Every structure is written in C-alpha cells, then in structure tokens.
Amino acid sequence: MDALIHQHMAQAGLAEKPSACTYRATEGDTPIPCAIYVDRAMQFAGDVGPVVGARVVIGILRSYVQDPVQGALIETATATFKLEGVETSSDESITRWVVSGG
C-alpha cells in the first residue's frame, strides 16, 4: 500500500521517484535506488516544549532500504542528504531520519 501511495505522490511531485534517488551506506558503496519523502522546515520542540528550530526530515520506504544506517547518503537529482538520526515516528514501512544537507 505504501508503495502505491508513494507512486501517486511522486507522480504529483510530492515525493522523490526511485529512478531519481539513491542510497549509499558508505561513500564507496554501489548506489541502490530508493523511494523517499522530503519534509523541509519541520519544527521540533525543546525539552520544555517551545519550538526551538526547524530541520529537514526524510522518510525512506523500507521496501527499498530495509535498515538505513546513520551516516548513509541519500542522493536526489537536486540534493545530497546525510542521515544524522532516526526519528521516533518510524514504523514498519517507513523509517524517518533527520538529515543534514539538501
């Protein structure tokens, strides 16, 4: 179901198509196609609740990359992202990461 939803979102320009996006666990690895969502300017709260900033979060479909690793690179036609930390909102079908770059 997630793959079908992603396909329609990509056709609408709201997600990165697998043909235009790759994942590499380390710099020397062979890039593998992946499907992602990019959420820019995601607000996050501090320890006591107030919003303290914004960050970029990407969602990676696990049907393409089962277990992404910290430090891996995601490359799209327009940006390169480095996986910095996994988000708690990840689930069985999508893993969400705070990224740098992009």
Secondary structure as UniProt FT lines:
FT   HELIX           2..11
FT   TURN            12..13
FT   HELIX           18..20
FT   STRAND          21..24
FT   TURN            27..28
FT   STRAND          32..33
FT   STRAND          36..45
FT   TURN            47..48
FT   STRAND          51..61
FT   TURN            62..64
FT   TURN            70..71
FT   STRAND          73..76
FT   STRAND          80..86
FT   TURN            88..89
FT   STRAND          94..101
//
